Amino acid sequence: MTYAVKDFVQEKGGELCQGHFQRFCPGETRNLDLAVKDGHWVILQNIHLVERWLPVLEKKLESYTDECHAIYRVYISAEPAPTVQSHIIPQGILEISIKITNEPPTGMVANLHQALDNFDQETLEMCAKENEFKSILFSLCYFHAVVSERRKFGPQGWNRIYPFNTGDLTISAMVLYNYLEANTKVPWEDLRYLFGEIMYGGHITDDWDRRLVKTYLEVYMHSDMLDGELYLAPGFPLPPNSDYKGYHNYVDECLPTESPYLYGLHPNAEIEFLTTTSENLFKTVFEMQPRDVGTAGATGTSREDKIKGTLDDIIEKLPDEFNMLDLMGRVPVEERTPYVVVAFQECERMNILSAEIRRSLKELDLGLKGELTISADMEDLSNSLFLDQVPFSWHGKAYPSLYGLAAWYADLLQRIKELETWSSDFILPAAVWLGGLFNPQSFLTAIMQQMARKNEWPLDRMTLQCDVTKKSREDMAGPPREGAYVHGLFMEGARWDIQTGMINEARLKELAPPVPVIFIRAIPVDRMETRNIYECPVYKTKTRGPTYVWTFNLKSKEKSSKWILGGVALLLQV
């Protein structure tokens, strides 16, 4: 006897409602009772779809451990939870179960072998254009292995995680066969479009990730590959015409040692990956430590004393909020430039954040003194102060940041200081700290608005030109006549070479070297330089993805594909 939860959901037309549970649960528990008595095997598939029934299942399974038939078995399947907070499988079920997971292969060798294992010798011989089919199919397998394993490098690998699977590869192979059979010449453009925009691109939701897939296919699939002039990675040329076993042997014998070079990345990406893994491990260990209120740690300070000390220190250093009525009264409406409007907006948002910090900490202080009942929000705040984490209630009103609480608060005070200097006379700073703004996009847009007003240009026909100078912030005497100087940017995946004035290969162990001051000004779109340019995305933090800010066109003597595959980007905070 078997039963599939997923089939039940589909049969009833979608999600399980309360009425479905009333009909479903009693019958299934009876079937489980029958299986225990007569020795059936029970299969429960996708139990994560029936969260409210899981406590019943847990109690049933516990009761069966005392007396059951010798050959009685229960097999349960469920999808892994995407986050820690979304784990719903009861602990009792996990403790009495033997867990079996189907982990994807790790490393390029294992991924490439698994990709090839989806085919056989018959597949290699089925196309009339045998040489073309074999060459492109091997490149396609390598491409599949790269995009599948690249996710381990985190945001530098992919802005978002995508469920690439073997179905994408096998269907692409059939598309390849059909197109080669139907055309006298290899339709390179058509194949790249189908693979990159439809088969694999169908999963992709981020434009920069789509550009990455498109670039991979342009590098791995072109007419020169048929002449033996294609290197899939440094030291790994496309294999000559061979049989199925020969391709597997070629991978074992010729594929270089596992390194980021196999994916087009710099070795620093491996350092970043290992560092992140280690930090997450230590963070988890630290969070698992006992949190008894009255006990003292190795330093002799109790948990409550540490929270109280952190709380007092934050409140003591927090400056007063900006007086918006006074600030806005200093600048008449007709004299408010786009830069002044940005300053007003930044001060207002800083006031909202400061007010929340002050309110929540004073509330927690009263709770620690016993004058208020400790609520769930106050408990979360105290835990964050103890673990050096930015409280969740502050995050919602703040800017994206990956800092711990101590570094985050120091950064906040520096941002307030910058705003105080700017709002004192509303003269544009000599060099604007772009990463110190809540909304850096608004400032970059203000540059275009200012130029559009001055020159009477249409705003929708303008773009930003970014010229990296050779100067640091301290060297800037004042703002430029047009545009603005910005500082505080870092480059990940490469570095800016001051001598040549171009992007260059990163130095080992320099994970995110700083970029000199950048001169940004607005120009008409038709004047924009497009040759020897890399369109470099700018993000607020290393998480990339949703923290995207702008695209800066930077000079490069290398092809853009090198920096695209290397995940090169500018960051406002590291």
Buried (B, 14 or more C-beta within 10 A) or exposed (E): EEBBBBEBBEEBEEEBEEEBBEEBBEEBBEBBEEBBEEEBEBBBBBBBBBEEBBEBBBEBBBEBEEEBEEEBEBEBBBEEEEEEEEEEBBEBBEEEEEEEEEEEBEBBBBBBBBBBEBBEEEBBEEBEBEEBBBBBBBBBBBBBBBBBBBBBBBBBBBBBBBEBEEEBBBBBBEBBBEBBEEEEEBBBEEBBBBBBBEBBBEBBEBEBBBBBBBBBBBBBBBEEBBEEEBEBBEEBBBBEEBEBEBBBEBBEEEBEEBBBBBBBBBEBBBBBBEEBEEEEEEBEEEEEEEEEEEEEEEEEEBBBBBBBEBBEEBEEEBEEBBEEEEBBEEBEEEEBBBBBBBBBBBBBBBBEBBEBBBEBBEBBBBBBEEEBEBEEBBEBBBBBBBBBBBBEBBBEBBBBBBBEBEEBBEBBEEBBEBBEEBBEEBEBBBBBBBBBBBBBEBBBBBBBBBBBEEEEBEEEEBBBBBBBBEBEBEEBEEBBEBBBBBBBBBBBBBBBBBEEBBBBEBEEEBBBBBBBBBBBBBBEEEEEEEEEBBBBBBBBBBBBBEBBBBBBBBBBEBEBBBBBBBBBBBBBBB
